[in-house]
C-alpha cells in the first residue's frame, strides 16, 4: 500500500511523519492478560503524571502546534492521546474495546503519540495524510458524525477515514478484521517512532496472534 504525506501539509508542518505497521491479527474481546498489562501501564502513568502537566509533554505540544498549523483549535479538538491521558489522570481509566484497539491505546499513552488502527480490507488505493478541506465530515466511532475539516486526516480512494483525534466507522477494527494498518501520527519528526513501532509489534505478537508484521516510517511528501 502506497502511503505518503501531502506536500501542502508537510509545508505547514515540517515535522509531520508517520510510523506504519502492517500485520495479520486475530481480533478478540476477552483478553485477561492484556487487561492486566493495560491496568499496570495506566497505574504507572497516573502515578507519574499530573493532569496539568499533559500539555507540556513534548509530543502533546507538537500535536497542538500541528493542529494550529492545519487550522484547527487544539483547545476544542484534542488529539486522542491527550484525551486519553486526561481520562487517566482524572481516574477514569480507558474503555476496553478489543485486543487490537487496546494495544493501540497502550502504545499511545505510553509514547505520547496519537495512533489509529485500520482494517485494510476496507481501504482502497493509496493513503495520503493531508489537511481535510472545508466541509469534510464522516461517521465517527461512537458518534453520528464528526467535523473533520482542517484536521490532518488520512484519505484513501474512497475518502477520509481517520485522523489523530477520532476515526471513521468505515475502517474501524471489527471481530472479522484480519489485516490491519496501525498508524502512529507524529508532528515533531521521526524521533521515537521506531521504538513506538517496536512496542506495538511486541503487544501485537503477545496479545493479537500477529503474523507477517512489516513496519515503515514515512517522513516526506513523496
N, C-alpha and C positions, 0 to 999 in steps of 0.2 A: 504494500500500500504506500503510495506516494504521500508524504506529509511535509508541508512546508509552512513557512511564516510569511505572510503577505508583506510586500515591500513597504507599503504605507504604514502598517502597524509597526514594523521594525524601525522605520524612521521616527515615529512618535515615541517608541520605547526601545532604545538601542539594546537594553538588557533582556529583551524578550527571548526566551529559549524554552524548549520542550524536552522532557525526558519521556521516552515512549517504551512500553513493554508489551510485546505481543505474547499471548500464552493460550494454551488449551487448558481448561479448568473443568471442575465438577462443582456445580452450584449446590450448596446445602444450607439449610436454615438451623439445624440442630448441631451446634459445634461447641461443646463444653470446654475443650482445651483452648479454643480461640477466645471464648468468652473470658476465661481466666487470664489469658495473656492481655486482652484488652483492659480488663479491670486493673491489672498491675501497671500497665502503661498510663492509664488515666490517673491512678492514685499518685504515681510519681510526678506527673505534670501538675496536678492540683497541689501537691506538697511543695513544689519549687517555683510556681508562677502565680503572681497576683493578677487580678483582673486589670488593674491599672497599668500593668507592665506590658500588656499584649501589644498595644500599638507601637511600642518601641522595639519590638523584635525585628531584626533586620529584614526578614523575608515578608513579614506582615507590612512593614513600612514600604518595602519595594512594591508590593501588590497595591497598596493605597496610591502610591505615586503613579503606578501604571494605569490604574482606573482613571485618575485625573487626566493623564495624557490621552486616554481614549475618549474622554468627555463625559465620564460618569462620576457622580459624587460618592466617594468612598464612605461617607457617613451614612448614606442611605442604602448603598449597595455594598455590603461587605463580602470579602472572599469567603469561601466555605471554611477554610482553615480558621480564619479569625472568628467566624460564627461558632465553630465547634469549640475553640479554646475558651470563648466566653461562656459557653454552656458548662464546660468542665470546671472552670474556676468559680462558677456560681453554684457548684454542687449538683448540677442537673444530669451529668453524665452524657452519654451518647445513645441514640437509638440503635438497636440491633436490627440489621436488615437481612443479610445473608453473608456467608463466609467471604465472598469476593468483595463486596462493598465494605464489610467490616475491616478487612485487611487494608483496603484503600484508605479508610479513615484512620487507622493506626499509623500508617506511614505519614499521612498528612499532619496529624497533630504532633508526631514526634519530630518531623523535619521542619515544619513551618511553611511548607509549600501547600498549595491547593491542588487536589487531584481529582480526576474523573476517570471512571472505568466504563467502557462501552462495548456493546455486543457487536462485533464486526460483521455478523451476518445481516445486520440491519443498517449497515453503512454501504454507500455506493460510490465508486470512483475514488479520487484522491481527496485528501483532507487539507484544509487551509485554516490557519489561525489568523483571524483578521478582526477589525473593528466592525461590528454589525451595524448596518445602515439604519437610519431613522425609520421607525415604524416596525422594526423586526420583533416578532413575538413567537413563542411556541408553547405547546402544552408542557407544563413542568411536572416533575415528580412530586406528588402530594399537593399540587396546585393546579387550578384550571388553566391558567395562562401566565406566562412570565414576560415582562417587558425586557427584551434583550438589547434594544437599541443602544449603541455606543459602548457596549461591553465587548471586550476582546473575546471572541467566541470562535468555536470550531464549526466549519461548514464543509459538507461533502456535496456530492452531486444532487442530493435531494433537498438541501437547505441546511440551516443552522441546527445543531443538535446538542451543543454543550458549551459551558463557559466556567470560569473559576468560581462562580457563585452558585449556580444551580443548573442542572441538566434537564434535557427534554425527556419525555417518556419514550420517544421513538427508539433510542439505542440503549435504554436502561437495561441492567442485568436482570434477567428472568430465570426461573428454575430450569428452563430448557437451553439457556445460553451455554455455548461450548467453547467458542473462541472469542477472546476479549482483547481490547486495546486499553491499557492503563496509560493515562497521560498525566505527567507532572508539569504544572504551569509555573514557570519562573519569570519574574520581571527584573531580576538582577543578575542575569548571566547564567552560565552553565555550572558555576561552582556549587557543589552539593548535590547535583542531580545524579551523579554516578552512585554515590553512597545511598541515596534515597531509592534508586532503582534496585540496588543490591538488597536493600531491606524488603522491598516489595517482592523480589524473587524469593527471598527466604520465606516470607509469610505465605506466599502462594504455594511454594513447594510443600510446606508443612501442613497447611490447612485447606488447600484447594485442589490437591492432587495434580498440580500443574505439570504440564509437559510442553516440550518444544518452545521454551521461553527464548525470546530474542529481544534485545534492548537496543535502543538508538537514542542519541542526543542530537537535537536539531537546534541550531543557533543562528542560522542566516535566513535570507529571504529566497533562497533558491532551492 
